[in-house]
Structures are given as C-alpha cells and as structure tokens.
Amino acid sequence: MSQDRYDLAIIGSGIVGLAHAWSAAERGLRVIVFDRSHRPEGASIRNFGMVWPIGQSAGFNLQSALLSRDRWLFLKENSDIWVNPCGSLHLAHAADEWAVLNEFAEDAQENGYDCRLLNREETLSKSKGVNSEGLRGSLWSPTELCVDPRAALSQLPPWLEASHQVQFQFETHISQVKSGVIQAANGQSWRAEKTLICNGADFQSLFPDFFENSPMTRCKLQMMATGPQPKNWRVGPHLASGLTLRHYQNFESCPSLESVKRRFGEENPLFDQFGIHVMASQGSDGSIILGDSHEYDDDIDPFRKSVIDEIILKEAKRIFQLENWTITRRWDGIYAKTPGESHYSRAITKNVRVFTGLGGAGMTMSFGLAEHYWNHWLAASSLFNEESETELKITAGIGEAL
Ligand SMILES: Cc1cc2nc3c(=O)[nH]c(=O)nc-3n(C[C@H](O)[C@H](O)[C@H](O)COP(=O)(O)OP(=O)(O)OC[C@H]3O[C@@H](n4cnc5c(N)ncnc54)[C@H](O)[C@@H]3O)c2cc1C
C-alpha cells in the first residue's frame, strides 16, 4: 500500500473527475485521480467541444453553465488550452423554427440568456457556414465556447499537477473502494479520507448494485468530422439546426415547438427513432465536427448504423455550407444520463460519493457544478453530507430554485 494519504481520491479522469479535482485542490485538499486508461478515453474526448450555456434551462443549470464558462475562460488565459469564445447560431430554415426562436427570444433576457434574433442577412454575415437557401433568420448567442476535447483533456492533468499539485495514476483500474482503501486490479492500493466516483457510463466496475438501482441510463451517440477546411476558412459560431430545437430543455416552453416536432416526425420517423439532430463545431485545426444521434440502453449495440450517418450528413448539407465535406473521422461515444436531472450526485457510504450522469452537457456543466458542490460541502463543514445537499442551491446563491 502507498504510504501517502490523500484527502480525496477521484475515480475517473473525464471532465467530471477533473472538474472536481480542480475545485477540491483549489480549496486546499490533497487530491489523487485514477483512470484505467493511459489518458482520458471516455465521453469527454468524444464530444463536440461545445460549452453550451444557451441550451441549459433557466436558473441553476444556466448559472452552473455560465460559471463553467468563466472557468474555461480562466484556462484560456492561464494555460495553453485552446478555448474559442465563438458564440452560437440556432438557424431557422422553416416558419415554425423561426416562430420558436422568436418565442424564446421574447423573455430570454429576463431568464438570464444573453441572446438576440438576427435576420437573414445578419445571419449570413455572422457565419460563412450557413446555407442561405430557405433561411429565415437565427438566434445569436455570444456565450458559447469551443474547445478541442481531445487536446483539452490531455492538457488538463499536467496543468492540474503543476498548478494545484493534483496527482494522477493512469493505467490503474480501480476494482474496489472500501473503508478508505482504494484498491487497484493490479494489487496496488492507496488511502484516502473521501472518494468520489466519476466513472462516466461505466456502471459495472464499481458498486454495480448501486448503479442498477439508480435511475441512470446510458446513451450512445454517432459522430463524424470533416477534414480541415481550407486555410483561414472559419465557420465562426457553433451552428445548430432546426432539429436541435427538439433537443435542449431551453426551448421546451415555446408553443411552436410542437409544430416543429410534428413536422420532423412526419418528414422522417428516423429523426425521432434515433434522436437525430444536427450541430457543427470547428476545432483549432479547421476540421468540422458534425453530429449526432441518441440510442439508449438496450438499443445500444457495438455497430455503427450507416443510415444515421447518412441522415446527419443529408440534413447538415441542407442547412450548412462547408468548403470541405470529406468525412475523415467517424466515432461513437456513450454517456450516462439522469432522466429529468442535470447530473447524479449521491452518497454510497459516508465517505464515498458518486458524481456522474451529466448527459450531453458534461463539457458545459462540470466546472460550474463542481464549484457549487465544493462551496457547499465546505460551507456545510461536512464533506459529502447527504442531508445538507438540498441547501446546495442556496449556497450557490440560487435558493429560489429549490
Ligand atoms: C458524442 C458526444 C458528444 C457530446 N457533446 C458534448 C458537447 O459538445 N458539450 C457538452 O457539454 N457535452 C457533450 N457531451 C457530453 C459530455 O461529453 C459528457 O457529459 C462528459 O464527457 C461526461 O464526463 P465523465 O467524466 O462523466 O465521463 P467520461 O469522460 O466517460 O470519463 C469517465 C472516466 O472514468 C474512467 N473509469 C471508469 N471506471 C473506472 C475504474 N473502475 N477505474 C479507473 N477508471 C475508471 C474511464 O476510463 C473514463 O476515463 C457529449 C457526449 C458525447 C458522447
């Protein structure tokens, strides 16, 4: 057994584990992070790299996303991590999509969103990547960021190590956590006062009974990326399609959303069957990430469905305009989702807590949620205290959301 003793052990070096490591270490805790891979390989390196406050519901979730945004911008200034404050455009290519955007914009400022409507010409001048055919207008939001997920996730551990003395044990599969001892499959072990399980969608390796009785689901997404666009050809903001209006919670209360949903359902039932919507983000190398689809639990199989890729590409070509459409990479990702909640945080024992289930918003929410939780746990002077968790939002200054 290692002679070192830690205040906090974190299992999982995805964005959730790293967010907690950062917040805990900033508050003076001695932190060690374990991952079975030699570098992060889970959902956190497979995403669009979109930090997406505009898609979060007003109140606690939006506040957490905006706090995350501040933390990403801090990294932009204080590390070599590439963070592009590109903003986003929700494009309307149909009357009902334009109606949804207008309804949303009506009370957006009041609800804490910083966004405004752009007409057709203003939209086209904001991004070269928009297909003008049938375009009505768009919703512009300046709050979204773009990061390169693979690069950021490999740069964060050394940055945390250097700036906050967080220790990392990669290639270390943790097989048991019991009585403050973190046991690896290779026989090594460590001692820690508290353990946070940030294992993403792996419900089997640790505490499988606990996960079996949790409400969480697993969701598989299909993604692809073009090769780099020609030199200096930048899309500008992240782009989202009319299909995306069905996907994020923020548009749920817009009366015209029903018409959008019905129309797409009638146009192609596979949109709903595979949870397809279309977004585009451009990384630092100029390539465009396109996605995605959603298949849950028993519907998840190891094989890619070419029909999903075809639909995504067809829809992308209808609403975006790129210089280079050659697809050079295709991949899948699986995340853990907590139905009806932004995340799943529960005590398993007095000193062991699980924190996962951020669904499609881990890059957006993790830094902010970790800050809220660590403020709360330390204010309650009892780490991981389940009873006082309901006060989390009060500590975060958003008490009315309770
Ligand atoms: C295709 C796709 C697109 C997405 N797009 C976006 C986006 O643009 N914006 C956004 O905000 N969110 C997006 N998301 C969601 C986001 O990626 C996830 O919410 C987030 O990455 C989850 O992070 P995590 O740390 O919980 O999980 P993971 O990144 O999966 O990390 C879990 C880690 O735990 C490790 N682990 C598990 N068990 C053990 C064990 N027993 N011992 C040691 N290590 C262990 C694994 O090796 C893994 O590295 C997307 C997700 C996907 C899949």
The ligand as an SDF file (V2000), in Angstrom:
LIG
                    3D

 53 58  0  0  0  0  0  0  0  0999 V2000
  -20.6540   12.1220  -28.8210 C   0  0  0  0  0  0  0  0  0  0  0  0
  -20.8120   13.0420  -27.6670 C   0  0  0  0  0  0  0  0  0  0  0  0
  -20.9550   14.4160  -27.8860 C   0  0  0  0  0  0  0  0  0  0  0  0
  -21.0780   15.2900  -26.7910 C   0  0  0  0  0  0  0  0  0  0  0  0
  -21.0500   16.6420  -26.9960 N   0  0  0  0  0  0  0  0  0  0  0  0
  -20.9900   17.4780  -25.9110 C   0  0  0  0  0  0  0  0  0  0  0  0
  -20.7510   18.8660  -26.0810 C   0  0  0  0  0  0  0  0  0  0  0  0
  -20.4850   19.3430  -27.1680 O   0  0  0  0  0  0  0  0  0  0  0  0
  -20.8220   19.6610  -24.9880 N   0  0  0  0  0  0  0  0  0  0  0  0
  -21.0440   19.1580  -23.7310 C   0  0  0  0  0  0  0  0  0  0  0  0
  -21.1440   19.9220  -22.7850 O   0  0  0  0  0  0  0  0  0  0  0  0
  -21.1600   17.8190  -23.5370 N   0  0  0  0  0  0  0  0  0  0  0  0
  -21.1190   16.9760  -24.5890 C   0  0  0  0  0  0  0  0  0  0  0  0
  -21.2290   15.6390  -24.4010 N   0  0  0  0  0  0  0  0  0  0  0  0
  -21.3470   15.1210  -23.0390 C   0  0  0  0  0  0  0  0  0  0  0  0
  -20.0170   15.0390  -22.3310 C   0  0  0  0  0  0  0  0  0  0  0  0
  -19.0180   14.5560  -23.2020 O   0  0  0  0  0  0  0  0  0  0  0  0
  -20.1770   14.1130  -21.1100 C   0  0  0  0  0  0  0  0  0  0  0  0
  -21.2200   14.6220  -20.2860 O   0  0  0  0  0  0  0  0  0  0  0  0
  -18.9260   14.0770  -20.2780 C   0  0  0  0  0  0  0  0  0  0  0  0
  -17.8020   13.8120  -21.0780 O   0  0  0  0  0  0  0  0  0  0  0  0
  -19.0270   13.0200  -19.1790 C   0  0  0  0  0  0  0  0  0  0  0  0
  -17.8140   13.0700  -18.4710 O   0  0  0  0  0  0  0  0  0  0  0  0
  -17.4560   11.9870  -17.3930 P   0  0  0  0  0  0  0  0  0  0  0  0
  -16.2100   12.4520  -16.7510 O   0  0  0  0  0  0  0  0  0  0  0  0
  -18.6570   11.7410  -16.5310 O   0  0  0  0  0  0  0  0  0  0  0  0
  -17.2580   10.6310  -18.2030 O   0  0  0  0  0  0  0  0  0  0  0  0
  -16.0380   10.0820  -19.0720 P   0  0  0  0  0  0  0  0  0  0  0  0
  -15.4230   11.1280  -19.8990 O   0  0  0  0  0  0  0  0  0  0  0  0
  -16.5720    8.8840  -19.7840 O   0  0  0  0  0  0  0  0  0  0  0  0
  -14.9520    9.6550  -18.0070 O   0  0  0  0  0  0  0  0  0  0  0  0
  -15.0940    8.5740  -17.1340 C   0  0  0  0  0  0  0  0  0  0  0  0
  -13.7060    8.0390  -16.8510 C   0  0  0  0  0  0  0  0  0  0  0  0
  -13.7700    7.1140  -15.7810 O   0  0  0  0  0  0  0  0  0  0  0  0
  -12.8110    6.1050  -16.0240 C   0  0  0  0  0  0  0  0  0  0  0  0
  -13.1960    4.9390  -15.2190 N   0  0  0  0  0  0  0  0  0  0  0  0
  -14.4110    4.3520  -15.1300 C   0  0  0  0  0  0  0  0  0  0  0  0
  -14.3770    3.3360  -14.2690 N   0  0  0  0  0  0  0  0  0  0  0  0
  -13.1190    3.2580  -13.7830 C   0  0  0  0  0  0  0  0  0  0  0  0
  -12.4630    2.4080  -12.8610 C   0  0  0  0  0  0  0  0  0  0  0  0
  -13.1030    1.4280  -12.2300 N   0  0  0  0  0  0  0  0  0  0  0  0
  -11.1320    2.6050  -12.5960 N   0  0  0  0  0  0  0  0  0  0  0  0
  -10.4640    3.6260  -13.2240 C   0  0  0  0  0  0  0  0  0  0  0  0
  -11.0410    4.4510  -14.1190 N   0  0  0  0  0  0  0  0  0  0  0  0
  -12.3520    4.2900  -14.3910 C   0  0  0  0  0  0  0  0  0  0  0  0
  -12.9030    5.8830  -17.5330 C   0  0  0  0  0  0  0  0  0  0  0  0
  -11.7170    5.2960  -18.0290 O   0  0  0  0  0  0  0  0  0  0  0  0
  -13.1180    7.3040  -18.0440 C   0  0  0  0  0  0  0  0  0  0  0  0
  -11.9020    7.9360  -18.4310 O   0  0  0  0  0  0  0  0  0  0  0  0
  -21.1250   14.7590  -25.4700 C   0  0  0  0  0  0  0  0  0  0  0  0
  -21.0170   13.3870  -25.2700 C   0  0  0  0  0  0  0  0  0  0  0  0
  -20.8390   12.5360  -26.3510 C   0  0  0  0  0  0  0  0  0  0  0  0
  -20.6790   11.0680  -26.0950 C   0  0  0  0  0  0  0  0  0  0  0  0
  1  2  1  0
  2  3  1  0
  2 52  2  0
  3  4  2  0
  4  5  1  0
  4 50  1  0
  5  6  2  0
  6  7  1  0
  6 13  1  0
  7  8  2  0
  7  9  1  0
  9 10  1  0
 10 11  2  0
 10 12  1  0
 12 13  2  0
 13 14  1  0
 14 15  1  0
 14 50  1  0
 15 16  1  0
 16 17  1  0
 16 18  1  0
 18 19  1  0
 18 20  1  0
 20 21  1  0
 20 22  1  0
 22 23  1  0
 23 24  1  0
 24 25  2  0
 24 26  1  0
 24 27  1  0
 27 28  1  0
 28 29  2  0
 28 30  1  0
 28 31  1  0
 31 32  1  0
 32 33  1  0
 33 34  1  0
 33 48  1  0
 34 35  1  0
 35 36  1  0
 35 46  1  0
 36 37  1  0
 36 45  1  0
 37 38  2  0
 38 39  1  0
 39 40  1  0
 39 45  2  0
 40 41  1  0
 40 42  2  0
 42 43  1  0
 43 44  2  0
 44 45  1  0
 46 47  1  0
 46 48  1  0
 48 49  1  0
 50 51  2  0
 51 52  1  0
 52 53  1  0
M  END
$$$$
